[in-house]
Amino acid sequence: MIVLLGMVAGIGWGYASARKQGGNTKDKAQYAAVGGIIGGLVGLFVTIGVEKML
């Protein structure tokens, strides 16, 4: 669940970042994809950390 939240947050962050910089549609899609990947990885590590603590 945390991974999905991280991906959604990353997609939103990437899209907003590209829009702020004045990017076209392809730029927005690429930034959103990269943000989703990064957010998913961060969420994965958070999930692993939480599981190790329990």
Contacts in CASP RR format, 6 or more apart in sequence:
PFRMAT RR
TARGET T0000
AUTHOR 0000-0000-0000
METHOD contacts of the structure
MODEL  1
MIVLLGMVAGIGWGYASARKQGGNTKDKAQYAAVGGIIGGLVGLFVTIGV
EKML
2 43 0 8 1.000
2 46 0 8 1.000
2 47 0 8 1.000
2 50 0 8 1.000
3 40 0 8 1.000
3 43 0 8 1.000
3 44 0 8 1.000
3 47 0 8 1.000
5 43 0 8 1.000
6 36 0 8 1.000
6 39 0 8 1.000
6 40 0 8 1.000
6 42 0 8 1.000
6 43 0 8 1.000
7 36 0 8 1.000
7 37 0 8 1.000
7 39 0 8 1.000
7 40 0 8 1.000
7 43 0 8 1.000
8 36 0 8 1.000
9 39 0 8 1.000
10 32 0 8 1.000
10 35 0 8 1.000
10 36 0 8 1.000
10 38 0 8 1.000
10 39 0 8 1.000
10 40 0 8 1.000
11 32 0 8 1.000
11 33 0 8 1.000
11 35 0 8 1.000
11 36 0 8 1.000
12 32 0 8 1.000
12 35 0 8 1.000
13 35 0 8 1.000
14 28 0 8 1.000
14 31 0 8 1.000
14 32 0 8 1.000
14 34 0 8 1.000
14 35 0 8 1.000
14 36 0 8 1.000
15 28 0 8 1.000
15 31 0 8 1.000
15 32 0 8 1.000
17 31 0 8 1.000
18 27 0 8 1.000
18 28 0 8 1.000
18 30 0 8 1.000
18 31 0 8 1.000
18 32 0 8 1.000
19 28 0 8 1.000
21 27 0 8 1.000
END
